[in-house]
Amino acid sequence: MKVNIIGRQLNVWDEMKATIEKKLAKFDKYFDDNAVATVTLSIKHGQKCLELTIVADAIFRSEVEDETFRNALDRAIYLIERQIRKNKTRLERRLKNVSFDGGIFDTGEDFEEEKEFNIRRKAFHIKPMSVEEAIMQMNLLGHEFFVFRDDQSEEICVVYKRRDGDYGLIEDEQ
């Protein structure tokens, strides 16, 4: 697995890079050589923030704030391992009629099976509007995200409220 380490407005010292690479080496048993792990270190509101994203067949992501980067790394790794175990359980449940003996998601331990998903479907007309209008509409509705058609590009986009209070925009990358 390839590991990219990024420091946002700070320099990542060699000892921390070595620690990150050593701790992420445990994921090599789950992923092939094409997997890419990106670790981003930053400081937000006096707290050390570590974002860990692993892109393989699926995307696993965690974002942790703590007093030290080492503690944040340990918690982020724990969260990713939990996501991998959940994914393994889902795969096993889907493939229960087919012989499945381990594979790349074999962690050696069982994880509690998730309940069936209750999916609520909703259909609505998506009208063209600007990003600012979409944010205003989202806030009026009290939602965390809002789907709309961009009035300039005619593409379907999503605006969302970020944890830090700012807004995000998701659009197709053609």
WOHUTA-V318842 format. One record per pair of residues at least 24 apart in sequence whose C-alpha atoms are under 7 Angstrom apart, sorted by sequence separation. I is the first residue (numbers start at 1). J is the second residue. If there is no record, write none. Layout:
<<I	J> <I	J>>
//
This chain:
<<52	76> <89	113> <135	159> <31	56> <86	111> <134	159> <85	111> <1	28> <1	31> <1	32> <1	33> <10	42> <1	34> <2	35> <3	36> <4	37> <5	38> <6	39> <7	40> <8	41> <9	42> <1	35> <2	36> <3	37> <4	38> <5	39> <6	40> <7	41> <8	42> <1	36> <2	37> <3	38> <4	39> <5	40> <6	41> <7	42> <31	104> <30	104> <29	104> <30	105>>
//
